[in-house]
């Protein structure tokens, strides 16, 4: 049975925003700084637990990709401030919805396997901000 998996990832590199560091060609660590300045919190924020703190450690491996089980979960994580999504767009990130057969869910985040992330449907960020 298929399940949806929502993920913000770089349009061409398919890496998530937390992985956008200088080690990835075409990405810039300035992105993370700009984003966290807008969101006003850091990685140790009590709501934004690492996957290990959120119970996903047993499911993590080199093929794991992080995302969310629903748009609601994604909105709770990143908020609905338009500025946040403008930063994502500015640095080449998009929101995609995938259909996967295997998804591991924690309280806030989810994991899907890389090989299942094919043919994702791009969802406009306006759907998060404005609900359209």
N, C-alpha and C positions, 0 to 999 in steps of 0.2 A: 504494500500500500504506500503510495507516495505521500510525502509531507513537504510543506514549503520550508524554505530556508532563505532568510533575508540577509544580505551581506553588502556592506559598503566596501568597495574595493577599487583599486586604480584601474581605469578603463583599459589600459593595454598591458600592464604588468600583472594584474590580478592579485596584487598584494593588498592586505588590509591597512588601514591608516596607522595602526600601532607599529607596523613594520616599515613605515616610510622613513628611512634613515639614509645617510650618505652611502651606505653599502649597496643600495639599489640604484643603478644607473637611471637617471631621469626623475628620481625623487629627491627630495631635499629635506633635511632634518628641520629646516625652518617651518615646514608644515606642522609638525607636532607642536612646536612652540606657539605658533599662531593659534592653532586650534585650542590648546589648553588655556591660553590667555583668554579666549572668548568664553570657553565653558566655565572658567573660574575654578577649576579643581585639578587635582593631579591624580596619578595612578593609585595613590593610597587613600583616596576618598572612600568613605565607608560604603557608599553605594556601588562604586566602581571597583569591585574586587577583581583580582586577577583570576584567570580561569582555575588556577590551583586552589585559591581560597574559595571559589564558588563550586567546587566539587567535580570539575571536569578533568582533573589530572589523570585519572585512570584511562581516559579515552584519547589522550593527546599522543600524537606521534608525528613524524615528518610529513605525513599526508593530511593532517588535521587542518581545517580552516574554521575560523571562528565567525560567528554571526548570531542570528536571532531566529526564534521560532515564529515570530509574528512581527508585524509592523508596530504593534503596541509596545512590545518589548524593546524594539529598536528606538522608538520615540522616548521611552522611559530612560534609556541609556544615554542617548545623545541630546535629548530635549527637543523642543520645537522652535527654537530661535532661528530665524531665517539666516542670521549671520553665520551660524555653524555650517549650514549647508552651502552657503556662498563660498566659504573656505574650502569645503570638500570639492566643489566644482572648480574653483580656481586652481587647485592642485591636481586636477585630472581624475577625481574620484566620482564614482557613480553608485547608485543603489541598484542591486540586481536581486531578483527573486528566482530561486532555483527549485526544481522538483527533485527531491532526493528520496531514496528508500530507507536510508539509515541516517538518523539524526540523534545526537545525544544532547539532552537538555539539562541545564542546571536551573537554579532559581532565576537567573537573569540572562545568561548567554547560552549558546548552543554550539555544537561542533558538527560539521559534516566532512566527509572525506573528499579530497581534491578530485579524485576520479569521477565523482558524481556531479561535479560543478560544471556542467556543460549546458549550452543553450539557455543561459540565464536571460530572463526578461528584464530589461531596464525599466525602472520605475522613476518617474520624475520626482525630484526632491520636493516639488510643490505639493505633492500628495501628502507628505509628512507635515509640512508647514501649514498649508491651507486646507488640507483634507479633501483635495480635488483629485 
